Amino acid sequence: MISVENITKGFGDEILLKGITFRVNSREKIGLVGRNGHGKTTLIRMITGEEKPDSGSIIKPKNYRIASVSQHIDFTEDTVMKEGVKGLPENEKDHYWKVEKILSGLGFTENDMKRHPEEFSGGYQVRLNLAKVLVSDPDLLLLDEPTNYLDITSIRWIQNFLKKWPHELILITHDRSFIDNVVTHIVGIHRKDIRKIPGETGKYYSQIALDEEVYEKTRLNEERRRKDMDLFINRFRAKARLANMVQSRIKTLNKLDNKEKLEAISNLDFSFRNKPYSGKYSMKVQDLSFSYEPEKPLIQDMNITVGAHDRICVIGKNGKGKTTLLKLLAGVLKPQKGEVVYNPGIVKGFFEQTNVKTLVDSRTILEEILYSDSGVDQQMSRNISGAMMFEGDNALKKIKVLSGGEKSRVMLGKLLVTPVNLLILDEPTNHLDMDSCDALLAAIDNFDGTVIMVTHNEMFLHALAQRLIVFQNDKTFIFEGNYQYFLEKQGWNEEEAKRKPFQSEPDKKVSGEKFSKKKLRKKRSAIISEKSKVLNPIKKRIEKIENNIENNEIKLEHLNNEIEEASKLQDSKKIVSLSQEIHNSHSEIEKLFEELDILTTKFEEQDKIYKKDLEILEKMDNT
């Protein structure tokens, strides 16, 4: 449990957070939302102690452990596995299977775990830092955009992992479907204040909109009331007979709060500029093949005809060829075999992270967007700069002082103002906040042309994809259907839907060592502890549901008796009312039985896994 009390924080003349107060209670999973630059990361840094509030305090229990993922790379061990083991608590340093479970879920293969950490890309090195934090089992886990460096299977894995996280969690992410699937509460930063509600992002934003509507209506009513009282006082101040009434209104007027009109918050609303195209098809890909190493083909004999209004999403694990395919389709790379043929009249717009090299360091953000196309004027450049989260004077920053993420947003802004009819997008949501992602989704949906996009954001996949290019099991294939249909018919067979709590397990014997009695006892203790953490909450919920069913059945019996009496008395109003209550009780009992069935099955399946684990240990103990 942690308590944030009356925190204020600013930088220079700008106040980010003003007198905010909230608590993170035991086992709560908090989704922290708000626009970029409104203080989310600053709040996280104050909780970790990296920054100090200007006023207020953050109260933590004694020995309360808080962990967050460092972007700083500082590895001291010669293998990924050994580096990961450093994250384990002191009393679990031999529980290497926990480390392997996490590393595997984050996309490391068994061979990867034996390699040196410095052999990996920056994204995988950050994943290793994430793994070290997850195995450390802190009391409060702080995650700031954990999905930025993950592919879709790793995102789905960590989503399930965090659902079962037995402690407190504060999560920042632009991926709305991810946050809604994980958290129990939303804490939102809005107008320098903070609001905490149980539930998901949709409920939070609906509540904010309702509160502001009520506030504005109240303000207008009070303004009218104030004017009416002012008018009465001015008209009748000199009337002795009405002196008491005048004084009463003066007192009331002095007590009225002078509510300020809410400052308008600009809603992000932008669109891609479309170049008209009347053809039926935009491109044809014939026998396309490409590899960086002859013995490891990334793309082999791929064929697809792309319609003029297709929405095609490219999905798969990282490192399998998705970005390479987009470069081939955009004409940045030449195929080693086959060809990509564009229909006349097609104008491509390609967004890819490494395109930032084309930006001119000496230009401002405003100038870069302004010079993207002759049809762009100052106002359009200003609007797009704001949409890409460079508002006001921030649009006048030089390119050379921007971070990599900021430069990516400038590239996306340049693409927004360039007339095209074929969009090729490589993970365009990275470095955007949730509001910008929502606006981008709407812009892509409204674009009157072809879209081919790599994304790991499942909300985008569900909303946009009509066809899929899938990289899976070292093959590339076209899936004719939307993402939901893909999950139902094909699915991510590389995922382990029913992962064991300890993936390595003693029977896997990664190191090939013979286990001592002491180690076996420790493993048994760890499995029993994990079993309690996972199964006890399910068991409690099952017991609660059973009690609710019993109470509803008792209530239903009473209602049936009452409706019999009402029938005898021919009390039609009561009969109607009781009939509705009986219907509601039946519906509630039906829902409870459905949930009970799901939870009972889940409990039995999980229990089997733990029993098998303990049986394996028992056999090893007897050998």
VEXDREN-2710 file (C-alpha; in Angstrom, 1 decimal):
% VEXDREN-2710
k/r/px/py/pz
1/MET/0.0/0.0/0.0
2/ILE/1.2/3.5/-0.8
3/SER/-0.3/6.9/-0.2
4/VAL/0.3/10.1/-2.3
5/GLU/-0.8/13.0/-0.2
6/ASN/-1.3/16.6/-1.4
7/ILE/1.5/16.5/-4.0
8/THR/2.4/19.6/-6.0
9/LYS/5.0/19.5/-8.7
10/GLY/6.1/22.1/-11.3
11/PHE/8.9/23.0/-13.6
12/GLY/9.7/26.7/-13.9
13/ASP/6.4/28.6/-14.2
14/GLU/4.5/25.5/-15.3
15/ILE/2.6/23.5/-12.7
16/LEU/2.2/19.9/-13.7
17/LEU/0.4/18.5/-10.6
18/LYS/-1.5/20.5/-8.1
19/GLY/-2.4/19.1/-4.6
20/ILE/-3.1/15.6/-5.8
21/THR/-4.0/12.8/-3.4
22/PHE/-4.7/9.1/-3.9
23/ARG/-3.9/5.7/-2.5
24/VAL/-2.8/2.4/-4.0
25/ASN/-4.3/-0.2/-1.8
26/SER/-3.3/-3.8/-1.4
27/ARG/-3.3/-5.9/-4.7
28/GLU/-4.7/-3.0/-6.7
29/LYS/-3.5/-2.7/-10.3
30/ILE/-3.6/0.9/-11.4
31/GLY/-3.7/2.2/-14.9
32/LEU/-2.2/5.7/-14.9
33/VAL/-3.6/7.8/-17.8
34/GLY/-3.3/11.3/-19.1
35/ARG/-1.9/13.2/-22.1
36/ASN/1.9/13.2/-22.7
37/GLY/3.5/16.0/-20.8
38/HIS/0.8/16.1/-18.1
39/GLY/2.9/14.5/-15.4
40/LYS/2.5/10.7/-15.6
41/THR/6.2/9.8/-15.8
42/THR/7.0/12.6/-13.3
43/LEU/4.6/11.1/-10.8
44/ILE/6.3/7.6/-11.3
45/ARG/9.7/9.2/-10.7
46/MET/8.5/10.8/-7.5
47/ILE/7.1/7.5/-6.2
48/THR/10.5/5.8/-6.9
49/GLY/12.3/8.7/-5.2
50/GLU/14.2/9.8/-8.4
51/GLU/12.4/13.2/-8.1
52/LYS/11.1/15.2/-5.1
53/PRO/7.7/16.9/-5.0
54/ASP/7.6/20.7/-4.5
55/SER/5.2/20.0/-1.6
56/GLY/3.2/17.1/-0.1
57/SER/4.5/13.6/0.7
58/ILE/4.4/10.0/-0.5
59/ILE/4.0/7.6/2.4
60/LYS/5.2/4.0/2.0
61/PRO/5.2/1.1/4.6
62/LYS/8.5/0.1/6.1
63/ASN/10.5/-2.3/4.0
64/TYR/8.1/-1.8/1.1
65/ARG/9.9/-2.7/-2.1
66/ILE/9.2/-0.7/-5.3
67/ALA/10.7/-1.7/-8.7
68/SER/10.7/-0.1/-12.1
69/VAL/12.4/-0.9/-15.4
70/SER/15.6/1.0/-16.1
71/GLN/16.3/2.2/-19.7
72/HIS/20.0/2.3/-18.6
73/ILE/22.0/-0.7/-19.9
74/ASP/24.6/-2.0/-17.4
75/PHE/25.1/-5.8/-17.7
76/THR/27.9/-7.5/-15.7
77/GLU/27.2/-11.2/-16.5
78/ASP/28.3/-13.2/-19.6
79/THR/24.9/-14.8/-20.3
80/VAL/21.3/-13.6/-20.4
81/MET/20.3/-16.3/-17.9
82/LYS/23.0/-15.3/-15.4
83/GLU/22.1/-11.6/-15.8
84/GLY/18.4/-12.5/-15.3
85/VAL/19.2/-14.4/-12.1
86/LYS/20.6/-11.2/-10.6
87/GLY/17.1/-10.0/-10.3
88/LEU/15.9/-12.8/-8.0
89/PRO/15.5/-12.0/-4.2
90/GLU/18.4/-13.2/-2.1
91/ASN/16.5/-16.2/-0.7
92/GLU/15.7/-17.5/-4.3
93/LYS/19.0/-17.2/-6.1
94/ASP/18.8/-20.8/-7.2
95/HIS/15.2/-20.5/-8.6
96/TYR/16.6/-20.1/-12.1
97/TRP/13.4/-21.6/-13.6
98/LYS/11.5/-18.5/-12.6
99/VAL/14.0/-16.4/-14.7
100/GLU/13.6/-18.8/-17.6
101/LYS/9.8/-18.5/-17.4
102/ILE/9.9/-14.7/-17.7
103/LEU/12.7/-14.7/-20.4
104/SER/10.8/-17.2/-22.5
105/GLY/7.6/-15.2/-22.2
106/LEU/9.4/-12.0/-23.3
107/GLY/10.7/-13.8/-26.5
108/PHE/14.1/-15.2/-25.5
109/THR/14.7/-18.7/-26.8
110/GLU/16.7/-21.4/-24.9
111/ASN/19.8/-20.6/-27.0
112/ASP/19.3/-16.9/-26.4
113/MET/19.6/-17.4/-22.7
114/LYS/23.2/-18.8/-23.1
115/ARG/24.3/-15.8/-25.2
116/HIS/26.0/-12.6/-24.0
117/PRO/23.5/-9.7/-23.2
118/GLU/25.5/-7.3/-25.4
119/GLU/24.9/-9.4/-28.5
120/PHE/21.2/-8.3/-28.5
121/SER/19.5/-5.2/-29.8
122/GLY/18.6/-2.3/-27.5
123/GLY/15.0/-3.5/-27.5
124/TYR/15.9/-7.0/-26.2
125/GLN/18.3/-5.5/-23.7
126/VAL/15.4/-3.4/-22.2
127/ARG/13.4/-6.7/-22.2
128/LEU/16.2/-8.3/-20.1
129/ASN/15.9/-5.3/-17.7
130/LEU/12.2/-5.9/-17.6
131/ALA/12.7/-9.6/-16.8
132/LYS/15.0/-8.8/-13.9
133/VAL/12.3/-6.5/-12.4
134/LEU/9.5/-9.1/-12.9
135/VAL/11.5/-11.9/-11.1
136/SER/12.4/-9.6/-8.2
137/ASP/8.8/-9.9/-6.9
138/PRO/8.5/-6.3/-5.6
139/ASP/5.6/-5.1/-3.5
140/LEU/4.9/-2.4/-6.1
141/LEU/5.7/-2.8/-9.7
142/LEU/5.9/0.4/-11.8
143/LEU/5.8/-0.1/-15.6
144/ASP/6.1/2.9/-18.0
145/GLU/5.2/1.9/-21.6
146/PRO/6.3/-1.8/-21.2
147/THR/4.9/-2.8/-24.6
148/ASN/7.1/-0.4/-26.7
149/TYR/9.8/-3.0/-27.2
150/LEU/7.6/-6.1/-27.3
151/ASP/6.1/-8.1/-30.1
152/ILE/2.5/-9.3/-30.1
153/THR/3.1/-12.7/-28.6
154/SER/5.2/-11.2/-25.8
155/ILE/2.5/-8.5/-25.2
156/ARG/-0.2/-11.1/-24.9
157/TRP/2.1/-13.1/-22.5
158/ILE/2.9/-10.2/-20.2
159/GLN/-0.7/-9.2/-20.2
160/ASN/-1.7/-12.6/-18.8
161/PHE/1.3/-12.4/-16.4
162/LEU/0.2/-9.0/-15.0
163/LYS/-3.4/-10.2/-14.7
164/LYS/-2.1/-12.8/-12.1
165/TRP/0.4/-10.3/-10.5
166/PRO/-0.2/-10.8/-6.7
167/HIS/0.9/-7.4/-5.5
168/GLU/0.4/-3.7/-6.4
169/LEU/1.0/-2.4/-9.9
170/ILE/1.0/1.1/-11.6
171/LEU/1.0/0.8/-15.4
172/ILE/1.4/3.5/-18.0
173/THR/0.7/2.5/-21.6
174/HIS/-0.8/4.0/-24.8
175/ASP/-2.3/0.6/-25.6
176/ARG/-5.9/0.9/-24.4
177/SER/-6.8/-2.8/-24.9
178/PHE/-3.7/-3.8/-22.9
179/ILE/-4.5/-1.5/-20.0
180/ASP/-8.2/-2.4/-19.9
181/ASN/-7.3/-6.1/-19.7
182/VAL/-4.9/-5.8/-16.8
183/VAL/-5.9/-3.1/-14.3
184/THR/-8.5/-3.0/-11.6
185/HIS/-8.5/0.9/-11.3
186/ILE/-7.8/3.9/-13.4
187/VAL/-5.9/6.9/-12.0
188/GLY/-6.2/9.8/-14.4
189/ILE/-4.3/13.1/-14.5
190/HIS/-6.6/15.8/-15.9
191/ARG/-6.4/19.6/-15.5
192/LYS/-3.4/19.1/-13.0
193/ASP/-5.7/17.1/-10.7
194/ILE/-6.1/13.4/-10.3
195/ARG/-9.1/11.1/-10.2
196/LYS/-9.2/7.4/-9.2
197/ILE/-12.1/5.1/-10.2
198/PRO/-12.6/1.4/-10.3
199/GLY/-12.9/-0.1/-13.8
200/GLU/-11.4/0.6/-17.2
201/THR/-10.4/3.6/-19.4
202/GLY/-13.9/3.9/-21.1
203/LYS/-15.5/4.3/-17.7
204/TYR/-12.9/6.9/-16.6
205/TYR/-13.3/9.1/-19.7
206/SER/-17.1/8.9/-19.6
207/GLN/-17.0/10.0/-15.9
208/ILE/-14.6/12.9/-16.7
209/ALA/-16.9/14.0/-19.5
210/LEU/-20.0/13.8/-17.3
211/ASP/-18.3/15.7/-14.4
212/GLU/-17.3/18.5/-16.8
213/GLU/-20.8/18.7/-18.2
214/VAL/-22.3/18.9/-14.7
215/TYR/-19.7/21.5/-13.7
216/GLU/-20.5/23.7/-16.7
217/LYS/-24.2/23.4/-16.2
218/THR/-23.8/24.3/-12.5
219/ARG/-21.5/27.2/-13.4
220/LEU/-24.0/28.6/-15.9
221/ASN/-26.9/28.2/-13.4
222/GLU/-25.0/29.9/-10.7
223/GLU/-24.0/32.7/-13.1
224/ARG/-27.7/33.2/-14.0
225/ARG/-28.6/33.1/-10.3
226/ARG/-25.9/35.7/-9.5
227/LYS/-27.2/38.0/-12.3
228/ASP/-30.7/37.7/-11.0
229/MET/-29.7/38.5/-7.5
230/ASP/-27.5/41.4/-8.7
231/LEU/-30.5/42.8/-10.6
232/PHE/-32.8/42.4/-7.5
233/ILE/-30.3/44.1/-5.2
234/ASN/-29.7/47.0/-7.6
235/ARG/-33.4/47.6/-8.3
236/PHE/-34.6/47.4/-4.7
237/ARG/-31.7/48.5/-2.6
238/ALA/-33.4/51.8/-1.8
239/LYS/-36.7/50.2/-0.9
240/ALA/-37.0/50.1/2.9
241/ARG/-39.8/47.6/2.7
242/LEU/-37.5/45.1/0.9
243/ALA/-34.4/45.8/2.9
244/ASN/-34.4/42.4/4.6
245/MET/-34.8/40.6/1.3
246/VAL/-32.0/42.7/-0.3
247/GLN/-29.6/41.9/2.7
248/SER/-30.5/38.2/2.4
249/ARG/-29.6/38.1/-1.3
250/ILE/-26.3/40.0/-0.6
251/LYS/-25.3/37.4/2.0
252/THR/-26.2/34.5/-0.4
253/LEU/-24.3/36.2/-3.2
254/ASN/-21.2/36.5/-1.0
255/LYS/-21.4/32.7/-0.2
256/LEU/-21.7/31.7/-3.8
257/ASP/-18.5/30.1/-5.3
258/ASN/-17.2/32.0/-8.3
259/LYS/-16.7/29.0/-10.6
260/GLU/-14.1/29.6/-13.3
261/LYS/-15.0/28.6/-16.8
262/LEU/-13.1/25.4/-17.7
263/GLU/-10.2/26.1/-20.1
264/ALA/-11.0/24.5/-23.4
265/ILE/-8.9/21.3/-24.1
266/SER/-8.3/20.8/-27.8
267/ASN/-9.4/17.4/-28.9
268/LEU/-7.1/15.8/-31.3
269/ASP/-8.7/15.6/-34.7
270/PHE/-6.6/15.1/-37.8
271/SER/-6.7/13.1/-41.0
272/PHE/-4.3/11.9/-43.7
273/ARG/-4.4/13.9/-47.0
274/ASN/-5.7/11.6/-49.7
275/LYS/-4.6/11.7/-53.4
276/PRO/-7.6/10.5/-55.5
277/TYR/-7.2/7.2/-57.2
278/SER/-9.9/5.4/-59.2
279/GLY/-8.2/2.0/-59.9
280/LYS/-9.5/-1.3/-58.4
281/TYR/-6.0/-2.5/-57.2
282/SER/-3.1/-0.6/-55.8
283/MET/-0.3/-3.2/-56.1
284/LYS/0.6/-6.8/-56.9
285/VAL/3.3/-8.8/-55.2
286/GLN/4.6/-11.8/-57.2
287/ASP/6.9/-14.6/-56.0
288/LEU/8.6/-12.2/-53.5
289/SER/11.7/-13.6/-51.7
290/PHE/14.3/-11.9/-49.5
291/SER/16.9/-12.9/-46.9
292/TYR/19.9/-11.4/-45.2
293/GLU/21.5/-14.8/-44.8
294/PRO/21.1/-17.4/-47.6
295/GLU/20.3/-20.2/-45.3
296/LYS/17.7/-18.2/-43.4
297/PRO/15.0/-16.9/-45.8
298/LEU/12.9/-14.2/-44.2
299/ILE/10.3/-14.0/-47.0
300/GLN/9.9/-16.8/-49.6
301/ASP/7.7/-16.9/-52.7
302/MET/5.1/-14.5/-51.3
303/ASN/2.1/-13.5/-53.6
304/ILE/-0.7/-11.0/-52.8
305/THR/-2.9/-8.7/-54.8
306/VAL/-3.7/-5.5/-52.8
307/GLY/-7.0/-3.8/-53.4
308/ALA/-7.4/0.0/-53.6
309/HIS/-9.2/0.2/-50.2
310/ASP/-7.6/-2.8/-48.4
311/ARG/-6.7/-2.6/-44.7
312/ILE/-3.9/-5.2/-44.3
313/CYS/-2.1/-5.7/-41.0
314/VAL/1.3/-7.5/-40.8
315/ILE/1.7/-9.4/-37.6
316/GLY/4.2/-11.8/-36.0
317/LYS/7.1/-11.9/-33.6
318/ASN/10.0/-9.4/-33.7
319/GLY/12.9/-10.3/-35.9
320/LYS/10.9/-12.4/-38.4
321/GLY/10.8/-10.0/-41.3
322/LYS/7.8/-7.7/-40.9
323/THR/9.8/-4.4/-41.2
324/THR/11.8/-5.9/-44.1
325/LEU/8.6/-6.7/-45.9
326/LEU/7.4/-3.1/-45.5
327/LYS/10.7/-1.8/-46.9
328/LEU/10.3/-4.1/-49.9
329/LEU/6.7/-3.0/-50.5
330/ALA/7.8/0.7/-50.1
331/GLY/10.6/0.2/-52.6
332/VAL/13.3/1.0/-50.0
333/LEU/14.7/-2.6/-50.5
334/LYS/14.9/-4.5/-53.8
335/PRO/13.6/-8.1/-53.8
336/GLN/16.2/-10.8/-54.4
337/LYS/13.5/-12.7/-56.3
338/GLY/10.1/-11.7/-57.6
339/GLU/8.7/-8.2/-57.9
340/VAL/6.4/-5.6/-56.4
341/VAL/4.3/-3.9/-59.2
342/TYR/2.4/-0.7/-58.4
343/ASN/-0.6/0.4/-60.5
344/PRO/-0.2/3.8/-62.2
345/GLY/-1.4/6.7/-60.1
346/ILE/-0.3/5.1/-56.8
347/VAL/1.6/7.5/-54.5
348/LYS/3.2/5.9/-51.4
349/GLY/3.6/7.3/-47.9
350/PHE/6.0/5.2/-45.8
351/PHE/6.4/5.7/-42.0
352/GLU/9.3/3.8/-40.4
353/GLN/11.3/4.5/-37.3
354/THR/14.7/4.8/-39.1
355/ASN/13.3/7.5/-41.5
356/VAL/14.2/10.1/-38.8
357/LYS/17.6/10.3/-40.6
358/THR/16.0/12.3/-43.3
359/LEU/15.0/15.1/-40.9
360/VAL/17.1/18.4/-41.2
361/ASP/18.7/19.2/-37.8
362/SER/18.7/23.0/-38.3
363/ARG/14.9/23.1/-39.0
364/THR/12.2/23.5/-36.4
365/ILE/9.4/21.0/-36.1
366/LEU/7.0/23.6/-37.7
367/GLU/9.4/24.1/-40.6
368/GLU/9.8/20.3/-41.2
369/ILE/6.1/19.8/-41.5
370/LEU/5.6/23.0/-43.5
371/TYR/8.2/21.9/-46.1
372/SER/6.7/18.4/-46.5
373/ASP/4.4/19.5/-49.3
374/SER/3.6/22.6/-51.3
375/GLY/0.0/22.5/-50.2
376/VAL/0.8/22.9/-46.5
377/ASP/0.4/26.4/-44.9
378/GLN/1.4/27.7/-41.5
379/GLN/-1.9/27.0/-39.9
380/MET/-2.0/23.3/-41.1
381/SER/1.6/22.9/-39.9
382/ARG/0.6/24.3/-36.5
383/ASN/-2.4/22.0/-36.3
384/ILE/-0.4/18.9/-37.1
385/SER/2.4/19.9/-34.7
386/GLY/-0.2/20.1/-32.0
387/ALA/-1.7/16.8/-32.9
388/MET/1.7/15.2/-32.7
389/MET/2.0/16.7/-29.1
390/PHE/4.2/19.7/-30.0
391/GLU/1.9/22.5/-28.9
392/GLY/2.6/26.2/-28.7
393/ASP/6.3/27.1/-28.5
394/ASN/7.3/23.4/-28.5
395/ALA/6.6/23.4/-32.3
396/LEU/9.6/25.9/-32.6
397/LYS/12.1/23.4/-31.2
398/LYS/15.0/22.5/-33.4
399/ILE/15.1/18.9/-34.8
400/LYS/18.6/18.4/-33.4
401/VAL/17.4/18.7/-29.7
402/LEU/14.6/16.1/-30.1
403/SER/14.7/12.6/-28.7
404/GLY/14.2/9.6/-30.9
405/GLY/10.6/9.3/-30.0
406/GLU/9.9/13.0/-30.7
407/LYS/11.6/12.7/-34.1
408/SER/9.3/9.7/-34.9
409/ARG/6.3/11.9/-34.1
410/VAL/7.6/14.6/-36.5
411/MET/7.9/11.9/-39.3
412/LEU/4.3/10.9/-38.7
413/GLY/3.3/14.6/-38.8
414/LYS/5.1/15.0/-42.2
415/LEU/3.2/12.0/-43.5
416/LEU/-0.1/13.3/-42.4
417/VAL/0.2/16.4/-44.6
418/THR/1.5/14.7/-47.7
419/PRO/-1.2/13.6/-50.2
420/VAL/-0.9/9.8/-50.8
421/ASN/-3.2/6.9/-51.6
422/LEU/-1.1/4.1/-50.2
423/LEU/0.0/4.2/-46.5
424/ILE/2.7/1.8/-45.4
425/LEU/3.1/2.2/-41.6
426/ASP/5.6/0.4/-39.3
427/GLU/4.3/0.5/-35.7
428/PRO/3.0/4.1/-35.9
429/THR/1.6/4.1/-32.3
430/ASN/5.0/3.9/-30.6
431/HIS/5.8/7.2/-28.8
432/LEU/2.1/8.4/-28.9
433/ASP/-0.1/8.8/-25.9
434/MET/-3.6/7.3/-25.7
435/ASP/-5.5/10.3/-27.1
436/SER/-3.1/10.5/-30.0
437/CYS/-3.5/6.8/-30.7
438/ASP/-7.3/7.2/-30.7
439/ALA/-7.0/10.1/-33.1
440/LEU/-4.6/8.1/-35.3
441/LEU/-6.9/5.1/-35.4
442/ALA/-9.8/7.3/-36.6
443/ALA/-7.5/8.9/-39.2
444/ILE/-6.5/5.6/-40.6
445/ASP/-10.0/4.3/-40.6
446/ASN/-11.2/7.4/-42.5
447/PHE/-8.4/7.3/-45.0
448/ASP/-9.7/6.7/-48.5
449/GLY/-6.9/4.6/-49.8
450/THR/-4.9/1.4/-49.1
451/VAL/-3.3/0.8/-45.7
452/ILE/-0.6/-1.8/-45.0
453/MET/0.6/-1.6/-41.4
454/VAL/2.7/-3.4/-38.9
455/THR/1.3/-3.1/-35.4
456/HIS/1.3/-5.0/-32.1
457/ASN/-1.6/-3.0/-30.8
458/GLU/-4.6/-5.4/-30.6
459/MET/-7.1/-2.6/-30.5
460/PHE/-5.9/-1.4/-33.9
461/LEU/-5.9/-5.0/-35.2
462/HIS/-9.5/-5.6/-34.1
463/ALA/-10.6/-2.2/-35.4
464/LEU/-8.9/-2.1/-38.8
465/ALA/-7.6/-5.4/-40.1
466/GLN/-9.5/-6.9/-43.0
467/ARG/-6.7/-9.1/-44.2
468/LEU/-3.5/-10.2/-42.5
469/ILE/0.1/-11.0/-43.5
470/VAL/1.3/-13.4/-40.8
471/PHE/4.8/-14.3/-39.9
472/GLN/4.6/-17.5/-37.9
473/ASN/6.6/-20.7/-37.5
474/ASP/9.3/-19.3/-39.8
475/LYS/6.8/-19.0/-42.6
476/THR/4.8/-16.1/-44.2
477/PHE/1.2/-16.5/-45.3
478/ILE/-1.8/-14.5/-46.2
479/PHE/-4.8/-14.9/-43.9
480/GLU/-8.1/-13.8/-45.5
481/GLY/-10.1/-12.5/-42.6
482/ASN/-10.1/-10.1/-39.7
483/TYR/-8.0/-10.4/-36.5
484/GLN/-10.7/-12.0/-34.4
485/TYR/-11.3/-14.7/-37.1
486/PHE/-7.5/-15.3/-37.1
487/LEU/-7.5/-15.8/-33.3
488/GLU/-10.4/-18.2/-33.6
489/LYS/-9.2/-20.2/-36.6
490/GLN/-5.4/-20.0/-36.4
491/GLY/-4.3/-18.3/-33.2
492/TRP/-0.8/-17.7/-31.8
493/ASN/0.3/-21.3/-31.5
494/GLU/3.6/-20.1/-30.2
495/GLU/1.8/-19.0/-27.1
496/GLU/1.5/-21.4/-24.2
497/ALA/-2.1/-20.7/-23.2
498/LYS/-1.8/-22.8/-20.1
499/ARG/1.8/-22.0/-19.0
500/LYS/3.1/-23.9/-16.0
501/PRO/3.9/-21.6/-13.0
502/PHE/7.6/-22.6/-13.5
503/GLN/8.3/-23.2/-17.1
504/SER/11.6/-25.0/-16.8
505/GLU/10.4/-27.4/-14.1
506/PRO/12.8/-29.8/-12.5
507/ASP/12.1/-32.4/-15.2
508/LYS/13.5/-30.0/-17.9
509/LYS/16.9/-29.8/-16.2
510/VAL/18.3/-26.9/-18.2
511/SER/21.7/-27.1/-16.6
512/GLY/21.8/-30.9/-16.4
513/GLU/22.7/-30.8/-12.7
514/LYS/21.6/-33.2/-10.1
515/PHE/19.5/-31.6/-7.4
516/SER/20.3/-31.8/-3.7
517/LYS/17.7/-32.6/-1.1
518/LYS/17.9/-28.9/0.1
519/LYS/17.3/-27.6/-3.4
520/LEU/14.3/-30.0/-3.9
521/ARG/12.8/-28.7/-0.6
522/LYS/13.2/-25.1/-1.8
523/LYS/11.6/-25.9/-5.1
524/ARG/8.7/-27.7/-3.4
525/SER/8.3/-24.8/-1.1
526/ALA/8.3/-22.3/-4.0
527/ILE/5.7/-24.4/-5.9
528/ILE/3.4/-24.7/-2.9
529/SER/3.7/-20.9/-2.3
530/GLU/2.9/-20.2/-5.9
531/LYS/0.0/-22.6/-5.8
532/SER/-1.5/-20.7/-2.8
533/LYS/-1.1/-17.3/-4.6
534/VAL/-2.8/-18.5/-7.7
535/LEU/-5.5/-20.9/-6.4
536/ASN/-6.6/-19.2/-3.2
537/PRO/-8.1/-16.2/-4.9
538/ILE/-10.0/-18.5/-7.3
539/LYS/-11.1/-20.6/-4.4
540/LYS/-12.4/-17.6/-2.4
541/ARG/-14.3/-16.3/-5.4
542/ILE/-15.9/-19.8/-6.0
543/GLU/-17.0/-19.8/-2.3
544/LYS/-18.4/-16.3/-2.7
545/ILE/-20.4/-17.3/-5.8
546/GLU/-21.8/-20.4/-4.1
547/ASN/-23.0/-18.2/-1.2
548/ASN/-24.5/-15.7/-3.6
549/ILE/-26.3/-18.5/-5.5
550/GLU/-27.7/-19.8/-2.2
551/ASN/-28.9/-16.3/-1.1
552/ASN/-30.5/-15.7/-4.5
553/GLU/-32.3/-19.0/-4.3
554/ILE/-33.7/-18.2/-0.8
555/LYS/-34.7/-14.8/-2.1
556/LEU/-36.4/-16.4/-5.1
557/GLU/-38.4/-18.7/-2.9
558/HIS/-39.7/-15.7/-0.9
559/LEU/-40.6/-13.9/-4.1
560/ASN/-42.5/-17.0/-5.4
561/ASN/-44.5/-17.1/-2.1
562/GLU/-45.2/-13.4/-2.3
563/ILE/-46.5/-13.6/-5.9
564/GLU/-48.8/-16.4/-4.9
565/GLU/-50.3/-14.2/-2.2
566/ALA/-50.6/-11.3/-4.7
567/SER/-52.4/-13.5/-7.2
568/LYS/-54.9/-14.5/-4.6
569/LEU/-55.5/-10.8/-3.8
570/GLN/-55.5/-9.9/-7.5
571/ASP/-53.0/-7.2/-6.8
572/SER/-51.9/-6.5/-10.5
573/LYS/-49.3/-3.8/-9.6
574/LYS/-47.6/-6.1/-7.1
575/ILE/-47.7/-9.0/-9.5
576/VAL/-45.9/-7.0/-12.2
577/SER/-43.3/-5.7/-9.7
578/LEU/-42.7/-9.2/-8.3
579/SER/-42.5/-10.8/-11.8
580/GLN/-39.7/-8.4/-12.7
581/GLU/-37.8/-9.2/-9.4
582/ILE/-38.2/-12.9/-10.1
583/HIS/-36.9/-12.5/-13.7
584/ASN/-33.9/-10.5/-12.3
585/SER/-33.2/-13.2/-9.7
586/HIS/-33.3/-16.0/-12.3
587/SER/-30.9/-14.0/-14.6
588/GLU/-28.5/-13.3/-11.7
589/ILE/-28.5/-17.0/-10.7
590/GLU/-27.8/-18.0/-14.3
591/LYS/-24.9/-15.5/-14.5
592/LEU/-23.5/-16.9/-11.2
593/PHE/-23.7/-20.5/-12.4
594/GLU/-21.9/-19.5/-15.7
595/GLU/-19.1/-17.9/-13.7
596/LEU/-18.9/-20.8/-11.3
597/ASP/-18.5/-23.2/-14.2
598/ILE/-15.7/-21.2/-15.7
599/LEU/-13.8/-20.8/-12.4
600/THR/-14.3/-24.4/-11.3
601/THR/-12.8/-25.6/-14.6
602/LYS/-9.9/-23.1/-14.2
603/PHE/-9.3/-24.2/-10.7
604/GLU/-9.2/-27.9/-11.6
605/GLU/-6.8/-27.3/-14.6
606/GLN/-4.4/-25.2/-12.5
607/ASP/-4.5/-27.6/-9.6
608/LYS/-3.6/-30.5/-12.0
609/ILE/-0.5/-28.6/-13.1
610/TYR/0.7/-28.0/-9.6
611/LYS/0.0/-31.6/-8.6
612/LYS/2.0/-32.8/-11.5
613/ASP/4.9/-30.4/-10.6
614/LEU/4.9/-31.8/-7.0
615/GLU/4.8/-35.4/-8.3
616/ILE/7.9/-34.8/-10.4
617/LEU/9.7/-33.4/-7.4
618/GLU/8.6/-36.4/-5.4
619/LYS/10.0/-38.8/-8.0
620/MET/13.3/-36.9/-8.0
621/ASP/13.4/-37.0/-4.3
622/ASN/13.0/-40.8/-4.3
623/THR/15.7/-41.5/-6.9
END
